[in-house]
């Protein structure tokens, strides 16, 4: 199975383009304000949040917008590690993660934490059993990119998620390169 995108530069879907243009014209105000333009911006923001939540299979109040995928990864990893600091300071990543994940791993190591990097095969694919082998009592989080935009590999997210779930370790899935192309298993 292979996945190929347009090097992160695919044109906007016509519906997304229409929503973006509407936000420029009608959603420019502060959505936290009570004046008419602010209320209109809030309606557009809420509609966008509901559509995005439906696409990823969560409730709108569980979804947060960030300025980029990199910021989302940094925030997600930092938040998960902080929330599980009593468990430990061990992070598992694959060898082909996005640089945002690898930089977060470097920051953890610089702060005294530990990182296990799971190797991949010639096609860039991880072995779910290798994630299981990397799990330790102090593992706070595991990360896996669902699809690699440079190599085209789709990772076995569902199988890795099951291994992590059985061990009680959360799996942070970076689906920035694949979510627009279809559902992510897991």
C-alpha positions as CSV (number, residue, x, y, z in Angstrom):
1,X,0.0,0.0,0.0
2,X,1.4,3.4,-0.9
3,X,0.5,7.0,-0.2
4,X,1.7,10.0,-2.3
5,X,0.7,13.6,-1.9
6,X,1.6,16.7,-3.8
7,X,4.7,17.6,-1.6
8,X,2.4,19.3,0.9
9,X,1.2,21.7,-1.8
10,X,-2.0,20.3,-3.2
11,X,-4.5,23.0,-4.2
12,X,-7.3,23.8,-1.9
13,X,-10.5,21.8,-2.3
14,X,-13.2,24.1,-3.8
15,X,-15.3,23.9,-0.6
16,X,-12.3,24.7,1.6
17,X,-11.4,27.7,-0.7
18,X,-15.0,29.0,-0.4
19,X,-14.9,28.7,3.4
20,X,-11.5,30.5,3.5
21,X,-12.8,33.4,1.3
22,X,-15.9,33.7,3.4
23,X,-13.7,33.9,6.5
24,X,-11.8,36.8,4.9
25,X,-14.9,38.6,4.0
26,X,-17.1,37.9,7.0
27,X,-15.0,36.3,9.7
28,X,-12.3,38.9,10.2
29,X,-13.5,40.1,13.6
30,X,-12.6,38.8,17.1
31,X,-15.0,35.8,17.7
32,X,-14.9,36.5,21.5
33,X,-16.6,39.8,21.0
34,X,-20.3,40.5,21.3
35,X,-20.7,43.0,18.5
36,X,-22.3,41.9,15.2
37,X,-19.0,41.2,13.3
38,X,-17.6,39.3,16.3
39,X,-20.7,37.1,16.5
40,X,-20.5,36.4,12.8
41,X,-16.9,35.4,13.2
42,X,-17.9,33.1,16.1
43,X,-20.5,31.4,13.9
44,X,-17.9,30.7,11.2
45,X,-15.4,29.5,13.7
46,X,-17.9,27.1,15.3
47,X,-18.9,25.8,11.9
48,X,-15.3,25.1,11.0
49,X,-14.7,23.4,14.3
50,X,-17.7,21.2,13.9
51,X,-16.7,20.2,10.4
52,X,-13.1,19.4,11.4
53,X,-14.3,17.5,14.5
54,X,-16.6,15.4,12.3
55,X,-13.7,14.7,9.9
56,X,-11.4,13.4,12.7
57,X,-14.1,11.6,14.7
58,X,-14.1,13.7,17.9
59,X,-16.4,16.2,19.6
60,X,-15.9,19.9,18.7
61,X,-14.8,20.7,22.3
62,X,-12.0,18.2,21.9
63,X,-10.5,19.9,18.9
64,X,-8.0,22.8,19.0
65,X,-6.9,24.8,16.1
66,X,-3.2,25.7,15.9
67,X,-1.1,27.8,13.5
68,X,0.5,24.8,11.9
69,X,1.0,21.0,12.1
70,X,4.4,21.6,13.7
71,X,2.8,23.7,16.5
72,X,0.1,21.0,16.9
73,X,2.7,18.3,17.3
74,X,4.9,20.3,19.7
75,X,1.8,21.2,21.8
76,X,0.5,17.6,21.8
77,X,3.8,16.0,22.8
78,X,4.6,18.6,25.5
79,X,1.0,18.3,26.9
80,X,1.0,14.6,27.0
81,X,4.5,14.4,28.5
82,X,3.5,16.9,31.2
83,X,0.3,15.1,31.9
84,X,2.0,11.8,32.3
85,X,5.2,13.0,34.2
86,X,4.3,10.7,37.1
87,X,4.5,7.7,34.8
88,X,8.0,8.7,33.5
89,X,9.9,10.6,30.9
90,X,10.4,8.0,28.2
91,X,9.2,8.7,24.6
92,X,8.9,6.3,21.7
93,X,9.2,7.6,18.1
94,X,9.8,6.0,14.7
95,X,13.0,6.8,12.8
96,X,11.0,8.5,10.0
97,X,8.9,10.9,12.1
98,X,8.4,14.5,11.0
99,X,11.1,16.9,12.2
100,X,8.6,18.4,14.7
101,X,8.4,15.1,16.5
102,X,12.2,14.5,16.4
103,X,12.8,18.0,17.7
104,X,10.4,17.4,20.5
105,X,12.3,14.2,21.3
106,X,15.6,16.1,21.3
107,X,14.1,18.7,23.8
108,X,13.0,15.8,26.1
109,X,16.4,14.3,26.0
110,X,18.1,17.6,26.7
111,X,15.8,18.0,29.8
112,X,16.9,14.6,31.1
113,X,14.2,12.3,29.5
114,X,14.9,9.3,27.3
115,X,13.8,8.5,23.8
116,X,13.7,5.2,21.9
117,X,13.7,5.4,18.2
118,X,12.0,2.5,16.4
119,X,13.8,1.5,13.2
120,X,11.9,1.0,9.9
121,X,12.4,-1.4,7.0
122,X,13.6,-0.5,3.5
123,X,10.1,0.8,2.6
124,X,10.0,3.1,5.7
125,X,7.5,0.9,7.5
126,X,7.6,0.3,11.3
127,X,7.0,-3.1,12.8
128,X,4.2,-2.9,15.5
129,X,6.1,-5.5,17.5
130,X,9.1,-3.1,17.7
131,X,6.9,-0.6,19.4
132,X,5.9,-3.3,21.9
133,X,9.6,-4.1,22.4
134,X,10.4,-0.4,23.1
135,X,7.7,0.0,25.7
136,X,8.9,0.4,29.3
137,X,7.4,1.0,32.7
138,X,8.3,4.7,32.4
139,X,7.0,5.2,28.8
140,X,4.9,8.3,28.9
141,X,4.0,8.5,25.2
142,X,4.6,6.9,21.8
143,X,4.4,8.9,18.5
144,X,3.8,7.6,15.0
145,X,3.3,9.5,11.7
146,X,0.4,7.9,9.8
147,X,1.8,8.6,6.4
148,X,5.1,9.9,5.2
149,X,4.8,12.6,2.5
150,X,8.4,12.1,1.3
151,X,8.5,8.3,0.9
152,X,4.8,7.5,0.6
153,X,4.7,4.9,3.3
154,X,1.4,4.4,5.2
155,X,2.2,3.2,8.8
156,X,0.2,0.4,10.5
157,X,-1.4,2.9,12.9
158,X,-4.2,0.5,14.1
159,X,-1.7,-2.2,15.0
160,X,0.7,0.1,16.8
161,X,-2.3,1.7,18.6
162,X,-3.4,-1.7,19.8
163,X,0.1,-2.5,21.2
164,X,0.2,0.9,23.0
165,X,-3.4,0.5,24.2
166,X,-2.6,-2.9,25.8
167,X,0.3,-1.3,27.7
168,X,-1.7,1.8,28.8
169,X,0.5,4.1,26.8
170,X,-1.1,6.9,24.7
171,X,-0.2,7.0,21.0
172,X,0.1,10.5,19.4
173,X,-0.6,10.1,15.7
174,X,0.6,12.8,13.3
175,X,-2.0,12.6,10.5
176,X,-1.2,16.0,9.0
177,X,-0.1,14.4,5.7
178,X,-2.8,11.8,5.4
179,X,-6.1,13.0,7.0
180,X,-7.2,14.8,3.9
181,X,-6.9,11.7,1.8
182,X,-9.0,9.4,3.9
183,X,-9.6,7.9,7.4
184,X,-6.7,7.0,9.6
185,X,-7.0,3.6,11.3
186,X,-6.5,3.4,15.0
